[in-house]
Amino acid sequence: MVVVTNRIRVKKGMGQAMAGRFTAPGPLDSFQGFVKVEVLLRQNLDDHDEVNVNMYWESLADFTVWRESDAFREAHKRPEPGAEPKESPILGSELVTYDVAAVKEARK
């Protein structure tokens, strides 16, 4: 299993508002190899918010298929040319991938 984290820096006060966008129903839900998404809001930053979107995949190859899909492009498309432009709350982002090396879960 792999975790792909998108670390997104956004304007102060916008992190919570953006969080739900990453867990809304959509084509990702039934994509091959997709396991889950977690959205984390970083604490104690003064000048901006940081949203960490952790996507769990069975393999990096499954994530790559998603990233190159029409569904991904549709989910991340910009406004149509000529549409009223909106100011983006995003200041920057970084994509980081991890192999899950070990897991411990609570006993039930």
ROSEMI-930350 format. One line per 2 residues: their letters; for each residue x, y, z of N, C-alpha, C, O, CB. Coordinates in steps of 0.1 Angstrom, whole numbers. Atoms other than C-alpha are relative to their C-alpha. Glycine has a CB too. Example, Ala and Ser with C-alpha at 12.3 -4.5 7.8 and 13.67 -1.06 7.14 Angstrom:
BEGIN
as> 9 -12 0 123 -45 78 9 12 0 19 12 7 -10 0 12 | -9 -11 0 137 -11 71 -8 11 8 -3 22 9 4 5 -14 .
% end
This chain:
BEGIN
mv> 8 -12 0 0 0 0 9 12 0 20 12 6 -10 0 12 | -7 -13 1 11 36 -7 -9 11 5 -22 10 4 5 3 -14 .
vv> 8 -12 -4 0 69 7 6 12 -8 18 14 -9 1 3 16 | -4 -11 8 1 99 -16 -5 12 8 -18 14 9 -5 0 -15 .
tn> 5 -12 -8 0 132 4 2 13 -9 13 15 -14 8 1 13 | -1 -13 6 -8 165 -12 0 10 11 -10 12 17 -12 2 -11 .
ri> -1 -10 -10 4 192 11 -3 13 -6 4 18 -15 15 1 7 | 6 -12 7 -16 223 2 1 12 10 -6 11 20 -14 -2 -6 .
rv> 0 -13 -8 -8 258 16 -11 8 -6 -12 11 -18 14 7 -1 | 11 -8 4 -39 279 15 -1 13 9 5 14 20 -14 -7 1 .
kk> 2 -12 -8 -49 314 27 -5 -3 14 -14 -12 15 -9 10 -8 | 4 2 -14 -54 317 64 -15 0 1 -22 9 -5 6 12 9 .
gm> 14 1 -2 -89 307 74 -7 -9 -11 -20 -11 -10 -6 13 0 | 7 8 11 -96 286 42 2 -15 1 -5 -22 -6 6 5 -13 .
gq> -3 14 -1 -83 252 53 -13 -8 3 -15 -18 -4 10 -3 11 | 12 8 -4 -115 240 70 -10 0 -11 -17 -10 -14 -6 6 13 .
am> 10 -1 11 -137 252 41 4 -9 -11 -5 -14 -18 -1 15 -5 | -4 8 11 -116 233 16 0 -15 3 -1 -24 -6 14 3 -4 .
ag> -1 14 -4 -114 200 36 -10 -9 -6 -7 -20 -11 0 -1 15 | 11 8 5 -148 187 26 0 -3 -15 -5 -13 -19 -12 6 4 .
rf> 0 2 15 -141 190 -11 7 -13 -3 4 -19 -13 7 12 -6 | -8 11 3 -116 162 -9 -7 -13 4 -2 -24 0 13 1 7 .
ta> 6 12 -4 -140 137 7 -15 -1 -6 -22 -10 -2 -1 -1 15 | 14 1 7 -172 145 -14 -1 -12 -9 9 -16 -15 -2 14 -7 .
pg> 2 11 9 -187 117 -34 5 4 -14 3 15 -18 -14 -5 0 | -5 -3 14 -172 114 -69 6 -13 -6 5 -24 0 10 11 0 .
pl> -6 11 7 -155 91 -94 11 -7 7 14 -19 4 4 4 -14 | -11 6 -8 -126 85 -71 -5 -12 8 3 -22 10 7 10 9 .
ds> 5 11 -9 -148 63 -49 0 -14 -6 2 -24 2 -14 4 3 | 0 13 6 -149 35 -74 12 -3 -9 12 -12 -17 -13 -2 -8 .
fq> -12 2 8 -115 38 -89 9 -12 5 10 -14 17 9 13 0 | -8 12 -3 -93 7 -91 11 3 9 19 12 6 5 -6 -13 .
gf> -11 -2 -10 -69 5 -61 -2 10 10 7 11 19 12 3 -8 | 3 -10 -10 -84 34 -42 -4 -6 13 -13 -15 13 -10 10 -5 .
vk> 4 5 -14 -86 27 -4 -8 10 8 -19 8 12 13 -4 7 | 6 -11 -8 -94 60 14 7 13 -2 18 13 -7 -1 -4 14 .
ve> -6 -14 -1 -88 97 18 -1 5 14 -12 3 20 -6 10 -10 | 0 -7 -13 -79 115 51 4 14 -3 14 16 -11 9 -7 10 .
vl> -4 -14 1 -78 152 53 4 6 13 -4 5 23 -12 9 -6 | -5 -5 -13 -56 167 80 2 15 -1 7 20 -11 13 -7 4 .
lr> -2 -14 -1 -55 204 90 11 3 10 10 -1 21 -13 8 4 | -12 -3 -8 -21 215 103 -4 10 11 -10 20 8 12 4 -8 .
qn> 2 -9 -11 -22 232 137 11 11 1 22 8 -3 -1 -8 13 | -9 -10 -4 -5 264 149 9 7 -11 21 9 -9 10 -7 10 .
ld> -6 -8 10 4 282 117 -6 14 1 -18 15 2 -1 -6 -14 | 5 -14 -1 2 320 118 -4 6 -13 -13 14 -13 11 8 7 .
dh> 2 -7 13 4 331 82 -8 -7 -11 -12 0 -20 13 4 -5 | 8 7 10 -15 304 63 -5 -13 6 -1 -16 17 9 -3 -13 .
de> 5 13 -5 -34 271 67 7 -10 -9 11 -7 -20 -16 -1 -2 | -6 11 8 -20 238 55 -10 -12 1 -13 -16 12 14 -4 6 .
vn> 9 11 2 -43 210 43 9 -11 -5 15 -10 -16 -12 3 -9 | -7 11 5 -27 176 40 -10 -11 -4 -18 -16 5 10 -6 11 .
vn> 9 10 5 -47 152 18 7 -13 -2 15 -14 -11 -7 5 -13 | -7 14 1 -36 116 24 -9 -9 -8 -20 -12 -3 3 -5 14 .
my> 8 9 8 -48 93 -3 7 -14 1 19 -15 -2 -1 5 -15 | -5 13 -1 -43 56 3 -4 -8 -12 -15 -9 -16 -6 -7 13 .
we> 1 8 12 -38 33 -27 6 -13 2 16 -15 9 6 8 -12 | -6 13 0 -31 -3 -32 14 0 -6 22 -8 -1 -9 -10 -8 .
sl> -13 -1 6 -2 6 -54 2 14 -6 -7 21 -9 2 -11 -11 | -3 -13 6 16 36 -69 -5 0 -15 -9 10 -20 15 3 0 .
ad> 6 1 13 5 23 -103 -14 3 -1 -19 10 -10 3 -15 -6 | 15 -4 -1 -32 26 -93 -1 15 1 -10 21 -6 -6 -7 12 .
ft> 1 -15 -2 -26 62 -82 4 6 -14 -3 16 -18 10 5 11 | -4 -6 12 -8 69 -115 -11 -1 -11 -13 9 -18 13 -7 -5 .
vw> 12 1 9 -38 56 -135 -10 11 3 -15 17 -6 -6 -14 1 | 9 -10 -4 -60 79 -115 5 14 -4 -3 22 -10 -3 0 15 .
re> -6 -13 3 -37 109 -120 0 3 -15 -1 15 -19 14 1 5 | 0 -2 15 -37 104 -158 -14 -2 -6 -15 -2 -18 10 -10 -6 .
sd> 13 2 5 -74 98 -161 -8 12 -3 -5 23 1 -8 -8 11 | 9 -11 3 -101 120 -176 -8 4 13 -11 16 14 -10 -5 -11 .
af> 7 -3 -12 -119 118 -142 8 9 9 3 19 15 -4 -13 8 | -9 -9 -7 -89 134 -125 0 14 -6 -1 24 1 14 -6 1 .
re> 0 -13 7 -87 161 -151 -13 8 2 -13 20 4 3 -2 -15 | 13 -6 -2 -124 168 -147 -1 6 14 -6 17 16 -11 -10 -3 .
ah> 1 -4 -14 -121 170 -109 9 12 3 7 20 12 4 -11 9 | -10 -11 -3 -92 195 -112 0 11 -11 9 18 -12 14 -6 1 .
kr> 0 -10 11 -103 216 -142 -1 14 5 -7 17 16 -11 -3 -10 | 1 -14 -2 -100 253 -142 -13 6 -6 -19 -1 -15 13 8 -5 .
pe> 12 -5 7 -129 276 -151 2 2 -15 13 4 -20 -3 14 7 | 0 -2 14 -138 279 -187 5 14 -4 3 24 4 -14 -2 -6 .
pg> -5 -13 5 -121 307 -207 -12 10 -1 -22 6 -7 8 -1 -13 | 10 -9 1 -142 338 -204 -10 0 12 -17 9 14 -9 -2 -12 .
ae> 9 1 -13 -159 327 -171 6 10 10 17 14 9 0 -14 6 | -4 -9 -10 -158 350 -142 11 -6 8 9 -16 15 -12 4 10 .
pk> -12 6 -8 -123 344 -126 -2 1 15 -7 12 20 13 7 -5 | 0 0 -15 -122 335 -89 14 -1 5 22 -7 -1 -9 -12 5 .
es> -13 1 -6 -93 341 -68 2 -13 8 -6 -16 16 2 12 10 | -3 13 -6 -77 308 -57 5 2 14 13 11 16 10 -8 -9 .
pi> -6 -1 -14 -71 303 -20 13 -8 1 19 -7 12 -10 -6 10 | -12 8 0 -42 280 -29 12 8 -2 13 16 -11 -1 -12 -10 .
lg> -12 -7 1 -8 294 -22 11 -9 -6 21 -3 -11 5 5 14 | -10 9 5 12 263 -32 -3 -14 5 -11 -16 14 14 4 4 .
se> 2 13 -5 14 226 -29 12 -9 -4 20 -5 -12 -13 -6 -7 | -10 10 2 37 196 -28 -6 -14 1 -13 -17 10 12 2 11 .
lv> 5 14 0 30 160 -37 11 -9 5 22 -9 0 -5 -4 -14 | -10 9 -6 48 134 -15 -6 -14 0 -18 -16 3 4 5 14 .
ty> 5 14 -1 45 96 -18 8 -8 10 20 -6 13 2 -7 -14 | -6 9 -10 52 70 9 -4 -14 -2 -16 -17 -7 -5 5 14 .
dv> 4 14 -1 53 32 11 -4 -2 14 3 3 24 12 -9 -4 | 4 3 -13 34 20 41 9 -12 5 8 -23 0 -15 -4 1 .
aa> -10 9 -5 62 2 60 -5 -9 12 0 -20 13 13 7 4 | 5 8 -12 44 -9 92 -13 7 4 -15 19 3 10 0 11 .
vk> 13 -5 -5 9 -5 107 -2 -7 14 0 -19 15 -11 -3 -10 | 4 6 -13 -3 -10 143 -14 6 2 -16 18 1 9 3 12 .
ea> 14 -4 -3 -41 -9 150 -4 -4 14 2 -13 20 -9 -6 -10 | 5 3 -14 -59 -8 183 -6 -14 0 -13 -18 -9 -10 11 4 .
rk> 6 13 -2 -70 -41 197 -15 2 2 -19 12 8 6 -8 12 | 15 -1 -1 -108 -47 196 -5 -10 10 -17 -11 12 -7 0 -13 .
% end
